[in-house]
Structure formats: C-alpha cells, structure tokens
Amino acid sequence: SQVLDTKDVQVFKVTVNGQDAQFAFGEKHSFKGTPLEITFPNELRRGQEAIVEISFESSPQSSALQWFTPEQTSGKKHPFLFSQCQVQFI
C-alpha cells in the first residue's frame, strides 16, 4: 500500500498500473490534512515500478496542492501544479 497526505482535495478514482485500486481516507489531522491510503490491486516485486494515477479535484483553499498561473512560471505559457506534501511507502 501507499499513503499520501491530502488536504482539501476530493478523490474520485485511483489506478495502479492501469488497474483500479481501492483507496480510503484516514482520520483528519488539524494541520497535516487527511491520509489517503491506496491498496495496490496486485503485489509488487522489489524494484518493480508502479504508475499510480489519481483522479481528483482540488479547491481554492487547498494548501496541499497549489497552482502557479502561467504568468508566474518561467515559460509564461502553462500553469504549474505543485505539492507541499511527502509520500510515505509502507
């Protein structure tokens, strides 16, 4: 499984290597947000790569995911999404 921090985001679907994965939210923490635990559909071997795709929607008050407008980026053409969270592998 994999645990990610989330805050003020709504998750609709998670896939791992193209297969639907189960996911659940843990108990909300006042400043860390809410842990999102993803259960992989298949066991991974040591060193095996996994592509995790998360369909989500953020909100303007979200501090976990933030956007730079195109004008705030070096190329000035595309917005930029960044995260202030850490990934924890279990």
Secondary structure as GFF3:
##gff-version 3
##sequence-region A 1 90
A	DSSP	beta_strand	2	6	.	.	.	ID=ss1
A	DSSP	beta_strand	9	16	.	.	.	ID=ss2
A	DSSP	beta_strand	19	20	.	.	.	ID=ss3
A	DSSP	beta_strand	22	25	.	.	.	ID=ss4
A	DSSP	beta_strand	34	39	.	.	.	ID=ss5
A	DSSP	beta_strand	52	58	.	.	.	ID=ss6
A	DSSP	beta_strand	65	68	.	.	.	ID=ss7
A	DSSP	three_ten_helix	70	72	.	.	.	ID=ss8
A	DSSP	beta_strand	80	83	.	.	.	ID=ss9
A	DSSP	beta_strand	87	89	.	.	.	ID=ss10
###
